[in-house]
Amino acid sequence: MHFLTQKIEFPDVSESSADGLLAVGGDLSPERLLHAYSEGIFPWFQDEEPILWWSPDPRFVLFPKDLKVSKSMKQVLKKGLFKVTTNKAFKAVIENCAQAKRDGQLGTWISEDMLEAYQKLHELGYAKSVEVWQDGELVGGLYGIAINDNVFCGESMFAKVSNASKVGFITFVQNSNYKLIDCQLHTNHLESLGAKDMSRIEFIKYLKPHGI
């Protein structure tokens, strides 16, 4: 495990542990975060922990062309129960993601420092949100980081009513021009939507300025 200094640099991702942990420390400045994401690295830590930086291998990703939409979800989309927007309420989306209860987690990894850091990235045009509305109320959404025209790194999502986050995610993927959606780590939910494993080496190719 590597301990970061104030200098904005990371060890080579090949030095990550078996579970993907690469480094500890540093800060959440926009410069460091953008450098991290461009190298296939992301922060993930609990409130009481130091900043932990990860680069798992394999990476869990979704090619938009592989998106799976079940018959029941097609019916939900067809009914038009929700309105989906982008970048209309970033702060509200990330705050709701921070408050959402997760199975197997006692608290949130989206600390006040994380909220502030990603708000800055949003103001700079890198962090983006998807909002799902029902009767004028925000009922679901997701946010993530756009590295280039190729990759959108999904960070977190929330839903206050059934299917809200799914509708947001599916609508976003269907209407985006990204070549790849980074889902970071495996979940059964994302696998059911078509996400699959990709080697870290292959994933990082998509992060380069011209991608694959």
C-alpha positions as CSV (number, residue, x, y, z in Angstrom):
1,M,0.0,0.0,0.0
2,H,1.3,3.4,-0.9
3,F,0.9,6.6,1.1
4,L,0.4,9.8,-0.9
5,T,2.1,13.1,-0.4
6,Q,0.9,16.5,-1.4
7,K,2.3,15.9,-4.9
8,I,-0.5,15.0,-7.3
9,E,0.6,11.6,-8.4
10,F,-0.3,7.9,-7.9
11,P,1.7,4.7,-8.1
12,D,1.1,2.5,-11.1
13,V,-2.2,0.8,-10.9
14,S,-0.5,-2.6,-11.3
15,E,0.7,-2.1,-7.7
16,S,-2.9,-2.4,-6.4
17,S,-3.7,-5.1,-3.9
18,A,-5.8,-8.1,-4.8
19,D,-9.0,-6.3,-3.8
20,G,-8.0,-3.2,-5.7
21,L,-6.6,-0.9,-3.0
22,L,-3.8,1.2,-4.4
23,A,-3.0,4.1,-2.1
24,V,-3.9,6.0,1.1
25,G,-4.0,9.7,1.9
26,G,-3.7,12.8,-0.3
27,D,-6.7,15.1,-0.7
28,L,-9.9,15.5,-2.7
29,S,-8.9,18.5,-4.8
30,P,-10.4,18.7,-8.3
31,E,-6.9,18.3,-9.7
32,R,-6.2,15.1,-7.8
33,L,-9.6,13.6,-8.5
34,L,-9.4,14.2,-12.2
35,H,-5.9,12.8,-12.4
36,A,-7.1,9.7,-10.5
37,Y,-10.1,9.1,-12.7
38,S,-8.0,9.6,-15.8
39,E,-5.8,6.7,-14.6
40,G,-8.6,4.4,-13.6
41,I,-8.5,5.2,-9.9
42,F,-11.3,6.3,-7.6
43,P,-11.7,7.2,-3.9
44,W,-13.9,5.1,-1.7
45,F,-13.7,5.2,2.1
46,Q,-15.8,5.6,5.2
47,D,-16.1,8.8,7.3
48,E,-13.7,7.6,10.0
49,E,-11.1,6.3,7.5
50,P,-8.3,8.1,5.7
51,I,-8.9,8.7,2.0
52,L,-8.5,5.3,0.2
53,W,-7.8,5.0,-3.5
54,W,-8.9,2.0,-5.6
55,S,-8.2,0.5,-9.0
56,P,-9.8,-3.0,-9.1
57,D,-9.0,-5.6,-11.7
58,P,-11.2,-6.7,-13.3
59,R,-13.4,-3.5,-13.7
60,F,-17.1,-3.8,-14.0
61,V,-18.4,-1.9,-17.1
62,L,-21.4,-1.5,-19.3
63,F,-21.3,-1.0,-23.1
64,P,-24.5,1.0,-23.9
65,K,-25.1,-1.4,-26.8
66,D,-25.3,-4.3,-24.3
67,L,-27.9,-2.6,-22.1
68,K,-30.6,-5.1,-21.1
69,V,-34.1,-3.7,-20.5
70,S,-36.6,-6.3,-19.2
71,K,-40.2,-6.5,-20.4
72,S,-41.5,-5.1,-17.1
73,M,-39.1,-2.1,-17.3
74,K,-40.1,-1.5,-20.9
75,Q,-43.7,-1.2,-19.7
76,V,-42.7,1.2,-16.9
77,L,-40.8,3.4,-19.4
78,K,-43.7,3.2,-21.8
79,K,-46.2,4.5,-19.2
80,G,-44.2,7.7,-18.7
81,L,-44.5,7.7,-15.0
82,F,-41.3,9.6,-14.5
83,K,-39.6,12.6,-16.0
84,V,-35.8,12.3,-16.5
85,T,-33.5,15.4,-16.6
86,T,-29.7,15.9,-16.5
87,N,-27.7,18.4,-14.4
88,K,-30.8,20.1,-13.1
89,A,-30.3,19.3,-9.4
90,F,-26.8,17.9,-8.8
91,K,-26.5,18.9,-5.2
92,A,-29.9,17.3,-4.3
93,V,-28.9,14.1,-6.1
94,I,-25.6,13.6,-4.4
95,E,-27.1,14.5,-1.0
96,N,-29.8,11.9,-1.5
97,C,-27.2,9.3,-2.6
98,A,-25.4,10.1,0.7
99,Q,-28.5,9.5,2.7
100,A,-29.6,6.3,1.0
101,K,-29.4,3.2,3.1
102,R,-27.3,0.4,1.5
103,D,-27.5,-3.3,2.4
104,G,-24.5,-4.3,4.5
105,Q,-23.4,-0.7,5.2
106,L,-23.9,1.0,8.5
107,G,-23.1,4.5,7.2
108,T,-22.3,6.3,4.0
109,W,-19.0,6.7,2.1
110,I,-20.2,10.1,0.7
111,S,-18.9,12.3,3.5
112,E,-19.2,16.1,3.7
113,D,-15.7,16.3,2.1
114,M,-16.8,14.1,-0.8
115,L,-20.0,16.2,-1.2
116,E,-18.0,19.4,-1.4
117,A,-15.3,17.9,-3.7
118,Y,-17.8,16.5,-6.3
119,Q,-19.9,19.8,-6.2
120,K,-16.7,21.5,-7.3
121,L,-16.2,19.0,-10.1
122,H,-19.8,19.6,-11.1
123,E,-19.2,23.4,-11.3
124,L,-16.1,22.6,-13.5
125,G,-18.3,20.6,-15.8
126,Y,-16.9,17.1,-15.0
127,A,-19.4,15.7,-12.5
128,K,-22.9,15.2,-13.9
129,S,-26.2,14.2,-12.5
130,V,-29.3,12.5,-13.8
131,E,-32.6,13.4,-12.0
132,V,-35.8,11.4,-11.9
133,W,-39.0,13.3,-11.1
134,Q,-42.5,12.2,-10.3
135,D,-45.2,14.8,-9.9
136,G,-42.6,17.5,-9.6
137,E,-40.7,15.7,-6.7
138,L,-37.2,14.3,-7.0
139,V,-37.6,10.5,-6.5
140,G,-34.4,9.1,-7.9
141,G,-31.2,9.8,-9.6
142,L,-27.5,9.1,-10.1
143,Y,-24.2,11.0,-10.5
144,G,-20.8,10.4,-11.9
145,I,-17.7,11.8,-13.6
146,A,-17.3,12.3,-17.4
147,I,-13.6,11.7,-18.1
148,N,-13.8,12.3,-21.9
149,D,-16.3,11.6,-24.7
150,N,-15.7,7.9,-24.2
151,V,-16.3,7.1,-20.5
152,F,-18.8,8.0,-17.8
153,C,-17.7,6.8,-14.4
154,G,-20.9,6.1,-12.4
155,E,-20.5,6.9,-8.7
156,S,-23.8,6.3,-6.9
157,M,-27.6,6.2,-7.4
158,F,-30.7,6.5,-5.2
159,A,-34.4,5.8,-5.4
160,K,-37.3,6.9,-3.2
161,V,-39.9,5.0,-5.2
162,S,-39.7,1.7,-7.0
163,N,-38.0,1.7,-10.4
164,A,-36.9,5.4,-10.2
165,S,-33.2,4.8,-10.3
166,K,-33.5,2.1,-13.0
167,V,-35.5,4.5,-15.2
168,G,-32.9,7.2,-14.7
169,F,-30.0,4.8,-15.5
170,I,-31.6,3.2,-18.5
171,T,-32.7,6.6,-20.0
172,F,-29.3,8.0,-19.4
173,V,-27.5,5.1,-21.1
174,Q,-29.9,5.0,-24.0
175,N,-29.5,8.7,-24.7
176,S,-25.8,9.0,-24.0
177,N,-22.9,9.0,-26.6
178,Y,-20.4,7.4,-24.2
179,K,-18.7,4.3,-25.4
180,L,-18.5,2.8,-21.9
181,I,-20.2,3.3,-18.5
182,D,-17.8,2.5,-15.6
183,C,-19.7,0.7,-12.9
184,Q,-16.5,0.1,-10.9
185,L,-17.4,-3.1,-8.9
186,H,-19.8,-6.0,-9.6
187,T,-23.4,-5.9,-8.4
188,N,-26.1,-8.3,-9.3
189,H,-28.4,-5.3,-10.2
190,L,-25.9,-3.9,-12.8
191,E,-25.2,-7.3,-14.1
192,S,-28.9,-7.8,-14.8
193,L,-28.7,-4.6,-16.9
194,G,-25.9,-5.9,-19.0
195,A,-22.7,-4.9,-17.2
196,K,-19.7,-7.3,-17.3
197,D,-16.1,-7.6,-16.3
198,M,-13.3,-6.0,-18.2
199,S,-9.6,-6.2,-17.5
200,R,-8.1,-3.1,-16.0
201,I,-5.6,-2.8,-18.8
202,E,-8.4,-2.8,-21.4
203,F,-10.5,-0.4,-19.3
204,I,-7.7,2.2,-19.0
205,K,-7.3,2.3,-22.8
206,Y,-10.8,3.9,-22.9
207,L,-9.6,6.7,-20.5
208,K,-7.0,8.0,-22.9
209,P,-7.8,11.2,-24.7
210,H,-8.7,9.4,-28.0
211,G,-9.8,6.2,-26.3
212,I,-10.3,3.1,-28.4
